[in-house]
Amino acid sequence: MSDQDIRNRLVRKMLRKRIIGNHKKQIDTIVNMCLPSHEQGRGRDLLEAMTTDPDAPVETYGGGHRQNVRLVSADAAVDYLKANGGDVPFGFD
């Protein structure tokens, strides 16, 4: 699986689960529910990198050691998936 495929999969799952606004999840939780075990290390690195990428719709939320993330907005996630060849979940397009 390519890096972009992993990114798309993470954003798609976060959008489907509506991890937006006050709804947030820890990085490990998202990676574990999206990816098989052999891809989870790479997925964690990519998700952490996406939080600092201005073009990615993912942001960190809160402080401390928990590393919570969420989507900036549903529209930004849909635009990101369309621009990067991802699958937009039903009901968001």
N, C-alpha and C positions, 0 to 999 in steps of 0.2 A: 504494500500500500504506500503510495507516495505521501509526502508531507502535506501537500494540498488536499489530498483525499482525507487525511486525518483531521485537518483543520475544518474542512467542510462537515465532516461527520460530527465533530464536537459542537460546532455552531448549530447544526440542524437539530441535534438532540436538545441543546439548551433552548432553542426556539420552541420545539415541540413540547417540552416540559414547562415552558413559560418562565424561565429563570430570568426575569426582568423586574426592574424596580426594587421593591423591598424583598422580593423572593431571591435569595442568593444560595449558593452551594459552595462547598469546599472543592478545590481543584481535584483532589483525589477522588471525591465522590463522583464528579462528572466523568473523569477519565475511566473509572471503574465501571460505570454504567454504559459507556459508549464503545469501549474498545476491548478486544481480546487481550489476555494477559501478556502475550509476547509483544504487543504494541503499546502497552500502558506507559512504559518509561519514556518513549519518544513522544507520546501524546501529552504527557505532563510537561515536558520541555517545550513543546509547541504551544500549549495553552498558556504557559507562563510568558513566553515570548509574545503571544498575541495581546497580552495585557499592556505591553509597552508600544505596540504597533498602532500608529494613529489611523491606519486604514482598516483595522480589525474592529468588529463591533463588541469586543469583550473588554470589561474594565474590572479592576479590583474594587472591593467594597469592604469598608470597615478596616480595622487595624489588628494588630496583634499577630499571633502565630497561626491563626486559622487559615489564612490565604483564601478568603472568600472571593468569588467572582460572580459576575452577572453580565447579561447583555445590556448594551447601551440603550437599545430600543428594538422593537420587533421589525420596524421598517429598515433599520440599518442592517440587521441580520439578513433579511430577505434580499436587500441590495447586494450584500457581500456574497451570499450564495449564488445569486444570478451572475454576478461578475466573475466568479471563480469556478463556474461549471458545477455547482452543487445542486442538490435536490431540495427544492422548497417544500416543506410539509404542507399537506392538504389543509386548506382553510386560511393560509397566509398569503396566497398569491392572488 
